[in-house]
Amino acid sequence: MATSSSLSKDNRIVLWSAFALYVAGRIGQQYPDKIGVLTIVALQVLGAAAFALVHSSILYRVRGMLVFSGFCMGIGGICECLSLRTGFPFGHYFFTDLMGPKILQVPILLVLAYLGIGYCSWVLGVVLLGYRSKPPTVPGMFALACVAGFIMMAWDLSMDAIWSTLDRAWVWRDGGIFFGVPLSNFVGWYFTAFLFYLAFAIYCREQPPRMQPTGSGLWRVAILFYGVCAGGNFLVFRPGLFPVSATDATGRLWMAKDILVASVLVSLLVMMPLALLAWLRLSAQEVEELADCSAPVAQ
């Protein structure tokens, strides 16, 4: 499916406005007493979701955007509902009222959160595996689902203990060894992400984006978004933002400092290197594409 080789002025304004909305939410998380937790969550989630919708509609056209959104939020929402009732695939937990209105016990903002980070993780996977302008092979579809799933799971690894154990936006009934979060949560995240990424990769076999070298700016802004998402985890160290310690549902005590340090380490050692690697990989692809364009055509 053909796409524009460069971003129009209107597209840039909308994308960067959504980006700014997300950044405002990350900065605002340092002042929950003044702004309100629900407002902070809404800024982050809606900013990221708006970015994903606009970016994907440019890259994959409206049809592709709707397909990705349907797979991502549909499969994500189904897995959340299933786990709330059975414990599969994430584990046993329940949501508090911190994230606002719910449908079938699942906060609407949580389902939308799948879309924003889910889409950016997909873009990184596409760039890393070199499928920007060609359809994935059959093995490539599975590779894309595996790589993008890992990239998305890294985000959950960086933030789940903060939102559950410290903020108590959701509560793990039986606690867990990762600061009150069970390992089944991360396995479940990977499984869920793998499913909707594989579904969209199959779609892309028939409808691949065809970007020219000059269109790399569209890919870079999504990579940057993921990098900023990682960097935002460094902002949680404001003194007094969290209590010194917190207990999980089993009564086990966890030190807030340990949870925050773990979040930063995942961001620094996993998320940021992934974003940097995708950025460098994109630069290498640009060089190759420009070389191919300038190569003399055989007579």
MIMIMI-405016 format. One line per 8 residues: for each residue x, y, z of C-alpha. Coordinates in nm, 2 decimals. Layout:
% residues N
X/Y/Z  ...
//
This chain:
% residues 299
0.00/0.00/0.00  0.16/0.32/-0.11  0.22/0.60/0.14  0.35/0.95/0.12  0.73/0.97/0.11  0.74/1.26/0.34  0.53/1.42/0.62  0.30/1.71/0.53
0.30/2.01/0.76  -0.05/1.91/0.90  0.07/1.56/0.97  0.38/1.69/1.16  0.16/1.93/1.36  -0.08/1.65/1.47  0.20/1.40/1.54  0.40/1.64/1.75
0.09/1.76/1.93  0.01/1.41/2.03  0.37/1.36/2.13  0.36/1.68/2.34  0.04/1.56/2.51  0.22/1.24/2.62  0.53/1.43/2.74  0.30/1.65/2.95
0.16/1.34/3.11  0.51/1.21/3.19  0.61/1.54/3.34  0.28/1.57/3.52  0.34/1.24/3.70  0.57/1.42/3.94  0.28/1.63/4.07  -0.01/1.39/4.13
-0.13/1.59/4.43  -0.18/1.90/4.21  -0.29/1.75/3.88  -0.47/1.43/3.98  -0.37/1.07/3.89  -0.65/1.01/3.65  -0.56/1.33/3.45  -0.20/1.22/3.44
-0.30/0.87/3.32  -0.53/1.02/3.06  -0.26/1.25/2.92  -0.02/0.97/2.88  -0.26/0.71/2.74  -0.46/0.94/2.51  -0.14/1.12/2.39  0.02/0.79/2.30
-0.30/0.65/2.14  -0.35/0.96/1.93  0.01/0.94/1.81  -0.04/0.58/1.71  -0.37/0.64/1.53  -0.23/0.93/1.33  0.11/0.77/1.26  -0.04/0.44/1.15
-0.30/0.61/0.93  -0.01/0.78/0.74  0.20/0.47/0.72  -0.06/0.20/0.66  -0.35/0.42/0.55  -0.68/0.43/0.74  -0.76/0.07/0.67  -0.43/-0.05/0.81
-0.47/0.18/1.11  -0.82/0.03/1.18  -0.69/-0.33/1.14  -0.39/-0.28/1.38  -0.61/-0.10/1.63  -0.87/-0.38/1.61  -0.61/-0.65/1.66  -0.42/-0.47/1.93
-0.71/-0.35/2.15  -0.94/-0.64/2.07  -0.69/-0.92/2.16  -0.55/-0.72/2.45  -0.90/-0.65/2.59  -1.01/-1.01/2.55  -0.70/-1.13/2.73  -0.75/-0.88/3.01
-1.12/-1.00/3.06  -1.01/-1.36/3.04  -0.74/-1.32/3.30  -0.96/-1.13/3.54  -1.20/-1.42/3.54  -0.96/-1.72/3.51  -0.61/-1.60/3.58  -0.50/-1.68/3.22
-0.28/-1.54/3.07  -0.15/-1.28/3.32  -0.24/-1.41/3.66  -0.51/-1.32/3.92  -0.56/-0.95/3.98  -0.83/-0.68/3.98  -0.84/-0.32/3.89  -0.90/-0.04/4.14
-1.08/0.29/4.05  -0.75/0.47/3.98  -0.77/0.44/3.60  -1.13/0.56/3.57  -1.43/0.40/3.40  -1.44/0.03/3.31  -1.61/-0.20/3.07  -1.64/-0.56/3.18
-1.41/-0.47/3.48  -1.13/-0.35/3.24  -1.05/0.02/3.25  -1.10/0.19/2.91  -0.77/0.37/2.95  -0.58/0.05/3.00  -0.71/-0.10/2.67  -0.61/0.23/2.50
-0.26/0.20/2.66  -0.21/-0.11/2.45  -0.25/0.09/2.13  0.01/0.36/2.19  0.31/0.16/2.31  0.20/-0.14/2.11  0.22/0.05/1.79  0.56/0.21/1.86
0.70/-0.14/1.96  0.57/-0.27/1.63  0.75/0.01/1.44  1.08/-0.07/1.61  1.04/-0.44/1.53  0.97/-0.35/1.16  1.28/-0.13/1.14  1.51/-0.38/1.32
1.41/-0.66/1.09  1.42/-0.46/0.77  1.06/-0.48/0.67  0.99/-0.11/0.61  0.93/-0.14/0.24  0.87/-0.51/0.17  0.63/-0.77/0.30  0.75/-1.00/0.57
0.83/-1.36/0.47  0.64/-1.64/0.65  0.94/-1.68/0.89  0.96/-1.30/0.91  0.60/-1.28/1.03  0.68/-1.49/1.33  1.01/-1.30/1.38  0.83/-0.97/1.38
0.58/-1.10/1.64  0.86/-1.22/1.86  1.07/-0.91/1.84  0.79/-0.66/1.87  0.64/-0.86/2.16  0.97/-0.84/2.35  1.00/-0.47/2.29  0.65/-0.42/2.43
0.71/-0.65/2.72  1.02/-0.45/2.81  0.79/-0.15/2.86  0.56/-0.35/3.09  0.86/-0.47/3.28  0.97/-0.11/3.35  0.64/0.01/3.48  0.41/-0.27/3.62
0.55/-0.28/3.97  0.52/0.10/4.00  0.15/0.11/3.89  0.05/-0.20/4.08  0.26/-0.22/4.40  0.32/0.15/4.46  0.02/0.32/4.29  -0.22/0.03/4.33
-0.40/0.09/4.00  -0.43/-0.29/3.99  -0.37/-0.54/4.26  -0.21/-0.89/4.22  -0.41/-1.12/4.44  -0.12/-1.35/4.52  0.16/-1.10/4.49  0.47/-1.20/4.29
0.85/-1.22/4.31  0.91/-0.92/4.09  0.83/-0.65/4.35  0.48/-0.79/4.40  0.42/-0.87/4.03  0.41/-1.24/3.93  0.62/-1.36/3.64  0.31/-1.49/3.47
0.22/-1.13/3.40  0.52/-1.08/3.18  0.47/-1.42/3.00  0.11/-1.32/2.95  0.21/-0.98/2.81  0.45/-1.15/2.56  0.18/-1.40/2.46  -0.08/-1.14/2.41
0.14/-0.91/2.22  0.27/-1.20/2.01  -0.09/-1.28/1.90  -0.19/-0.93/1.78  0.15/-0.87/1.62  0.13/-1.20/1.43  -0.22/-1.11/1.32  -0.10/-0.78/1.18
0.21/-0.93/1.03  -0.02/-1.16/0.83  -0.21/-0.86/0.72  0.11/-0.68/0.61  0.20/-0.98/0.39  -0.07/-0.84/0.15  -0.05/-0.47/0.24  0.31/-0.37/0.30
0.41/0.00/0.34  0.62/0.13/0.06  0.83/0.42/0.20  1.10/0.60/0.00  1.43/0.69/0.17  1.30/1.05/0.22  1.02/0.91/0.43  1.25/0.79/0.71
1.14/1.08/0.93  0.80/0.91/0.98  0.98/0.61/1.12  1.22/0.81/1.33  0.95/1.00/1.52  0.80/0.66/1.64  1.14/0.54/1.75  1.19/0.86/1.94
0.85/0.82/2.10  0.96/0.48/2.24  1.29/0.63/2.36  1.11/0.92/2.54  0.88/0.66/2.70  1.19/0.50/2.84  1.33/0.83/2.95  1.01/0.92/3.13
1.08/0.65/3.38  1.37/0.85/3.52  1.12/1.12/3.63  0.98/0.91/3.91  1.27/0.98/4.15  1.12/1.31/4.28  1.15/1.30/4.66  0.82/1.24/4.83
0.64/1.11/4.52  0.60/0.76/4.67  0.60/0.63/5.03  0.92/0.47/5.15  0.77/0.12/5.12  0.46/-0.06/5.01  0.30/-0.40/5.07  0.15/-0.63/4.81
-0.17/-0.82/4.86  0.00/-1.10/5.05  0.15/-0.85/5.30  0.50/-0.87/5.17  0.69/-0.54/5.21  0.87/-0.38/4.92  1.10/-0.08/4.93  0.99/0.19/4.68
1.35/0.28/4.61  1.42/-0.08/4.49  1.12/-0.07/4.26  1.22/0.27/4.11  1.58/0.16/4.05  1.46/-0.15/3.88  1.24/0.06/3.65  1.53/0.29/3.56
1.76/-0.01/3.49  1.51/-0.17/3.26  1.47/0.16/3.08  1.84/0.23/3.06  1.96/-0.12/2.98  1.68/-0.26/2.76  1.44/0.00/2.63  1.69/0.27/2.54
1.93/0.03/2.37  1.64/-0.10/2.16  1.55/0.25/2.05  1.91/0.33/1.97  1.96/0.01/1.78  1.65/0.08/1.57  1.77/0.44/1.51  2.11/0.31/1.39
1.95/0.04/1.18  1.73/0.29/1.01  2.03/0.51/0.93  2.20/0.21/0.78  1.89/0.13/0.57  1.89/0.49/0.45  2.24/0.46/0.32  2.16/0.14/0.14
1.85/0.28/-0.02  2.03/0.59/-0.14  2.31/0.38/-0.28  2.05/0.17/-0.47  1.88/0.48/-0.60  2.21/0.63/-0.73  2.34/0.31/-0.88  2.36/0.32/-1.26
2.10/0.12/-1.44  2.24/-0.16/-1.66  2.17/-0.10/-2.03
//
